[in-house]
Amino acid sequence: MKPPERFETKRLILRKPCMADAPAIFASYAQDPEITRYMTWTPHKNIDETYGIVEMMLKYWEDGSTYSFAIIPKDSSSVVGMIAMHPAGFKVEIGYVLARPHWGKGFITEAARMVINWLLEQPSIYRVFATCDVENLASAHVMEKVGMKREGILRQNTIRFNVGNEPRDSYIYAIVK
Ligand SMILES: CC(C)(COP(=O)(O)OP(=O)(O)OC[C@H]1O[C@@H](n2cnc3c(N)ncnc32)[C@H](O)[C@@H]1OP(=O)(O)O)[C@@H](O)C(=O)NCCC(=O)NCCS
């Protein structure tokens, strides 16, 4: 599968990131310890780290391993989050993050619906799934709102270094054709 470089929802543009997005990514979410608490990466210490990550995202677009989309509200011109697709044959894992001032507006629900609908329209894709820490209630709630079903708990599945050094339990959610 090869997604388009741009999607549009009612309130959002989702598009392939570019190097010029790095300052907005750093400022809006990548350095924020509250946002990154349940992520598998630690807050960026400086903007060079963010430039490095954007460079990696572009490389992954080329090799097809991950397609990341910058989230830009139509009433702004700046990146406020990211949603990503990680294909693995007939299934795709999704992940997302959003700047705190925009939490609770339904942005990620809107973005995830668009991405999931597109993915399930692809003949080769049968399953879209995501995982989140069992304490990440906002993320679990997004998955439920977009019609994903909780399939179980992956016990001691993920180390979240912002919480501690021990592996933690994750929920796994999926939606299938
Ligand atoms: C998870 C995250 C992406 C959600 O983005 P968002 O745009 O605020 O999500 P939405 O507004 O679409 O939906 C969030 C839902 O969770 C609910 N919610 C938020 N915090 C909650 C909590 N602590 N407990 C239960 N529900 C919660 C909201 O009320 C909303 O539900 P509602 O529309 O029924 O009221 C955002 O909080 C985030 O970036 N968190 C940090 C990064 C992260 O954890 N990413 C996911 C990794 S798996």
The ligand as an SDF file (V2000), in Angstrom:
LIG
                    3D

 48 50  0  0  0  0  0  0  0  0999 V2000
   -4.4440   10.4280   23.2620 C   0  0  0  0  0  0  0  0  0  0  0  0
   -4.5820   11.7470   22.4990 C   0  0  0  0  0  0  0  0  0  0  0  0
   -3.8990   11.6120   21.1690 C   0  0  0  0  0  0  0  0  0  0  0  0
   -6.0820   12.0450   22.3240 C   0  0  0  0  0  0  0  0  0  0  0  0
   -6.2370   13.1690   21.4530 O   0  0  0  0  0  0  0  0  0  0  0  0
   -7.5540   14.0730   21.4660 P   0  0  0  0  0  0  0  0  0  0  0  0
   -7.6650   14.7770   20.1510 O   0  0  0  0  0  0  0  0  0  0  0  0
   -7.5830   14.8750   22.7060 O   0  0  0  0  0  0  0  0  0  0  0  0
   -8.6750   12.9590   21.5120 O   0  0  0  0  0  0  0  0  0  0  0  0
  -10.2030   13.1750   21.2400 P   0  0  0  0  0  0  0  0  0  0  0  0
  -10.6150   14.5430   21.6750 O   0  0  0  0  0  0  0  0  0  0  0  0
  -10.4730   12.7640   19.8350 O   0  0  0  0  0  0  0  0  0  0  0  0
  -10.8560   12.0660   22.1840 O   0  0  0  0  0  0  0  0  0  0  0  0
  -10.3720   11.8640   23.5010 C   0  0  0  0  0  0  0  0  0  0  0  0
  -11.4720   11.2390   24.3150 C   0  0  0  0  0  0  0  0  0  0  0  0
  -10.9100   10.7290   25.5300 O   0  0  0  0  0  0  0  0  0  0  0  0
  -11.5410   11.3480   26.6180 C   0  0  0  0  0  0  0  0  0  0  0  0
  -10.5730   11.4810   27.6960 N   0  0  0  0  0  0  0  0  0  0  0  0
   -9.5630   12.3750   27.7810 C   0  0  0  0  0  0  0  0  0  0  0  0
   -8.8830   12.1510   28.9260 N   0  0  0  0  0  0  0  0  0  0  0  0
   -9.4770   11.0870   29.5180 C   0  0  0  0  0  0  0  0  0  0  0  0
   -9.2410   10.3820   30.7210 C   0  0  0  0  0  0  0  0  0  0  0  0
   -8.2420   10.7130   31.5330 N   0  0  0  0  0  0  0  0  0  0  0  0
  -10.0720    9.3590   31.0440 N   0  0  0  0  0  0  0  0  0  0  0  0
  -11.0710    8.9830   30.2190 C   0  0  0  0  0  0  0  0  0  0  0  0
  -11.3530    9.6200   29.0430 N   0  0  0  0  0  0  0  0  0  0  0  0
  -10.5390   10.6560   28.7270 C   0  0  0  0  0  0  0  0  0  0  0  0
  -12.0540   12.6640   26.1070 C   0  0  0  0  0  0  0  0  0  0  0  0
  -13.1000   13.1660   26.9070 O   0  0  0  0  0  0  0  0  0  0  0  0
  -12.5340   12.2650   24.7110 C   0  0  0  0  0  0  0  0  0  0  0  0
  -13.7520   11.5410   24.7560 O   0  0  0  0  0  0  0  0  0  0  0  0
  -15.1760   12.2680   24.4490 P   0  0  0  0  0  0  0  0  0  0  0  0
  -15.0990   12.8340   23.0600 O   0  0  0  0  0  0  0  0  0  0  0  0
  -16.1440   11.1230   24.5560 O   0  0  0  0  0  0  0  0  0  0  0  0
  -15.3470   13.3130   25.4940 O   0  0  0  0  0  0  0  0  0  0  0  0
   -3.9460   12.9340   23.2510 C   0  0  0  0  0  0  0  0  0  0  0  0
   -4.4730   12.9550   24.5460 O   0  0  0  0  0  0  0  0  0  0  0  0
   -2.4300   12.7990   23.3220 C   0  0  0  0  0  0  0  0  0  0  0  0
   -1.7220   13.2820   22.4420 O   0  0  0  0  0  0  0  0  0  0  0  0
   -1.9210   12.1940   24.3920 N   0  0  0  0  0  0  0  0  0  0  0  0
   -0.4830   12.0260   24.5360 C   0  0  0  0  0  0  0  0  0  0  0  0
    0.1330   11.1310   23.4820 C   0  0  0  0  0  0  0  0  0  0  0  0
   -0.4440    9.7540   23.5060 C   0  0  0  0  0  0  0  0  0  0  0  0
   -0.6930    9.1970   24.5760 O   0  0  0  0  0  0  0  0  0  0  0  0
   -0.6600    9.1710   22.3230 N   0  0  0  0  0  0  0  0  0  0  0  0
   -1.2150    7.8590   22.1850 C   0  0  0  0  0  0  0  0  0  0  0  0
   -0.1900    6.8110   22.4200 C   0  0  0  0  0  0  0  0  0  0  0  0
   -0.9720    5.2070   22.3350 S   0  0  0  0  0  0  0  0  0  0  0  0
  1  2  1  0
  2  3  1  0
  2  4  1  0
  2 36  1  0
  4  5  1  0
  5  6  1  0
  6  7  2  0
  6  8  1  0
  6  9  1  0
  9 10  1  0
 10 11  2  0
 10 12  1  0
 10 13  1  0
 13 14  1  0
 14 15  1  0
 15 16  1  0
 15 30  1  0
 16 17  1  0
 17 18  1  0
 17 28  1  0
 18 19  1  0
 18 27  1  0
 19 20  2  0
 20 21  1  0
 21 22  1  0
 21 27  2  0
 22 23  1  0
 22 24  2  0
 24 25  1  0
 25 26  2  0
 26 27  1  0
 28 29  1  0
 28 30  1  0
 30 31  1  0
 31 32  1  0
 32 33  2  0
 32 34  1  0
 32 35  1  0
 36 37  1  0
 36 38  1  0
 38 39  2  0
 38 40  1  0
 40 41  1  0
 41 42  1  0
 42 43  1  0
 43 44  2  0
 43 45  1  0
 45 46  1  0
 46 47  1  0
 47 48  1  0
M  END
$$$$
